[in-house]
Amino acid sequence: MSKSSSVISVSGLHKRFGKHQVLKSVNLDVPAGSIFGFLGLNGAGKTTLIRILLGLLKPNDGRCSVVDMNPQFDALEVRRRVGYMAENQTMYAWMRVEQIIGWVSRFYPDWDSEFADRLRQQMKLDADKKVGTLSKGQSSRLALLLALAHHPRVVILDDPTLGLDPIARRDFLRDVIGYLQAEGVTVFFSSHLLYEIEPICDRVAILHDGRIIKCAPVDELREQVKRVLLKPADAARLAEVPGVLDVESREGRWSVTVENIESARGPLAVIGSNSLSVVDLNLDEIFEAYVIGRREVVDV
């Protein structure tokens, strides 16, 4: 497989369990060195795609590559080159921290013991403490250490801050993601906490009902996706506006979220007699407009 600037590449990927189609012709490219947010509601298929990328599941159709290898045929080698941290990652409770680090190190030819010990000290993990006695925050830090100590080119994080308190989440995002950015590591980051990952991600993909419905740089989304408030003489004409994601009536005014403000501004100005108020949106609001927005105008 030829090398490219994308460290993760997915093309026409399908996955079904029985009659249930979980992934439907998924196409995705993750640029090298990016912090890539992978967004979707529960059940959208995020974890299924991640498991395929790691060679833990096989797709029914389509292709994917991770660090220029096909995980269907090179699963073990992919997992040696990728750091992976799952939500609620299970570790052997009876082992001491030092024991589990030594045990995991045997699976990675490139394991850096000095680096692992440095991470352990930085993360304030007691080497003699049993894994089963660690707090949720300490367990997450240990899981991250195990994902990083072999210096992977790509780190896949599947809801890594799930269950952490706000302070632990802040420390994780500030210290860990900051470190990975500085090292030029590609981070593929699945999370439900959009307001927290917005400052760190440079690109996001939205998976909905098994399909990628949007993939773009975060700055581009914030520049283009806007909410417009107006009082149209004829609300039915809002259906003529290109790229409408959500329409809602609010106290005599209409709130219209559009995918591209530049192409929608003209038609909206005509319908609203130029009395437009344009509102900036955060990533959480943009995500909601794409996955639960109501496109149709209804009488209220």
N, C-alpha and C positions, 0 to 999 in steps of 0.2 A: 504494500500500500504506500503510495507516495506521500511524502511529508508535506505539510501545509502549515499555514499560520493558525489554523484551528486545532486546538488540542482535543476537543470533543466535536465529533461530526455525526449527525443523525440524518438519515434520508429515507423517507417513505416507510417509517417504522409502524408496524401493526402488532398489537398483542391482545389476545383474547383469552379468557378463562371460561371454557365451555362455550355457551352462546353469548356471554357478556364481552362486548368489545371494549377494552380498557384504553388502548392507544389506537388512534386512527390516523394513519399517514402522517406521523410526526416528522417534521424537518427542523433541524436545529444545528447551529454552528456556534461554538464557544471560542472566542479569540484567545490566543495565548496571552497570559499575564493579566487577564481581566478578572474583575470580581463580578460574577454573573449571578443574578437573582433569578431563581426558578420558582414562579408563583402559581398558585392554584388553590381552589377550595379543597376541603377534605374529600377524598374519593376521585379527584380529578385525574389521577394516574401518575403523580410525581414520583412516589416511591417505587412504583413499578418500572418507570423509565430508569431510575437510578440503579435498580437491581439488574436491569439489562446491561447498563453501561459497565457494571462490575462483573458481568459474566455469571451472575447468580440466577438469571432467568434467560430463556431464549425467546426471541421474538418469533411471531408467526410469519412475518414478512418484513422486508426492508433491510437496511444496512446501518451499521454504526461503527465508529472507530474512536478509540481513546488512546492518546499519545501514540498515534500512528499504528495501532494494533486493533485487531478485531476481537472483542471480548468473547465472541462465540467460540473462537478457536484458540485464543491465547489468554484465557481467563486468569490463570495463576500469574502470568507475567504482568498483566494489566494491574492486578491487585498489589503486586510488588512495587509498581511505579506510581500508584495512586494512594493518597491518604484518604481514609473513609471514616466518617464519624456519623453513626446512626442516632436517631432519636431513641431515648431510653435504651442505650446500648448495654447489652448484658455482658458482665464479666464475672469471672470465678470469685465468688464472695469469700472463699476460704483462703485464697492466696493473699500474701502480703504485697504491698505496692511494688517493692523491689523484685519479688518473685514474678509477678505478672509481666513486668517490664522485661526481665530476662527471658521469660518464656516466649513472649511475642517476638523478641529480637531474633530468634532462631529462624523465623520465616522470611527474614529480609536480608539478603546478601549485603545491602548497602546501609545496614543499621549503624547509626553513629552513637555509641554508648556514652561518649563524653557529652554530646549534645543532649541526649536523653536525660542524663543526670543534671545537666544545667537547667533544662526545662523543668525537671522535678523540683529543683530548688526554687526556681522562679515562681512556680505555681504553688509553692508552700505545701508540697505533698510529703508526708512522713513516710520514709522508706519502709519502716517496720509496721506501719498500720495496715490492718486487714481491709481488703477491698469492701467487704460487707459492712464495715463500720463507717465508710466515707459518707459525707453529706452529698446531696444532689449536685451541688456546685463542685465539690472535690471530685466526684465521679466523672463529671463532664470534663474537668481539666485533665484527669488521668486518661480518659478516652481520647482526648485531643493529643496528648503527649504520644500515645501509641500510634496515632495517625500521622505524626509529623517527624518522628525520630529517624526515619529512613530518607529524609530529604526528598519527598515526592515532588514531581513537576505539577501535579494536579491534586487539589484537595476537594473532596466531595463531602459537603456537610448537609445532612438531612435533618432539618429542624433541630440544630444543636443546642439552642437555648430553651427548648421546651421544658417547662417545669422549673426553670431557674427564677430566682427572685430578681427584681429590677436591678439591684446593685451588681449581682453576679452576671446578668446579661450585659450590662454596661461595660463591665471589666472585660468580658469575653470579646465583645465587638471592638472595644478600643485597643486592647493589648494583642489579641490573637490575630484579628483581621489586619491590624496595623502591621504586625510582624510579617504576615504572609504577603502583603502588598509590597513591603520594603524588599522582600526576597524575590519578587517577581513571580511568585507562585500563582497559578491560575486557581481561582476558587469558584466552585459551582455550589451555590448556596440556596437550599430550599428552606423557606421559612413562612410562618403565618404572621409574623410580627413585622408588617411592612413599614410601619413608622420608624422602626429601629434599623432596618437594613437600607432604607432609602439613602442615608448619608454615605454609605460605604459602597453600594453597588454602582458600577458604571454602565451596566446593561442588564435588561431583564427580559424574560420570556413569560408569557401568561398562557398556562395550560388550562383549557376548559373543556369538559366533556370529552377528554381524550385527544383534543386537538390544540395545536399552538395557534392561538387567535391573534397574538401580537408579540413581536420581538423587536426591541429598539433600545437605543441608549436612553438612560433615565433623563438626561438633560433634554433630549429631543422630545420625549413624552411630555415633560413639563412645559416646554415651549409651545407644543402643538395642541395638546388636549386641554380645552378650557370649558368652563361653564359660563353660559351667556344668559343674562336675565333681561327679559323684554316683555312688552305688552303688545302682542300682535292683534291687528284688526281682525284677522282671520286665522285662528289657530290651526285649522286644517292645512294651511300652506306650509306649516313646519315640516310636513312630509317631503317637501321639495328640497329641503336643505341637505347638502351632501355630508356624509360621514356622521350622522347623528347617532350617539351612543345611548343617550338617556333623555327622556322628556318628562317633566313634572310640572304640575300647576301648583303655584304657591301664592295664596292670598291675592288673587287677581293678576299675578304676573306668571310668566312661564319661565321655567328654568330648563335650558337646553344644553346638554353636554355634547360637544362635537370633537371628532377625532383630529381635525385639522382646522384651526381657527382661521387661517388665511383663506382657504377655499370656501369656508362657511360664512365669513364675515359679510360679504356682499349680499347674498340672499337673505341673511338674517336682518341686515340693515333695511332692506326693502320691506320685509314683512313687519318689522318692528318700527317702521317710520324713523329709522336712525337713532332711536332711543335705546341704545344697548349699554349694558353694564357687563364687562368681561371680568370673570373671577378666576384667579389662579387655583390650581388643584395640587394636592400632595399625591404621593404614589398610592396611598391607601384609597383615596377617592377615585383616582384614575382606574385602579384595579376594579373597584366596585362598578364603575360605569361600564367596563368591558364585560364583566361576568354576570351582573344582575341588573344592568340598565334596561329600561323600557324604551324601545325605539318608537312605539306607536303613540300617536296623540289620542288621548281618550277624554271624554267629557267628564268634568269634575264638578 
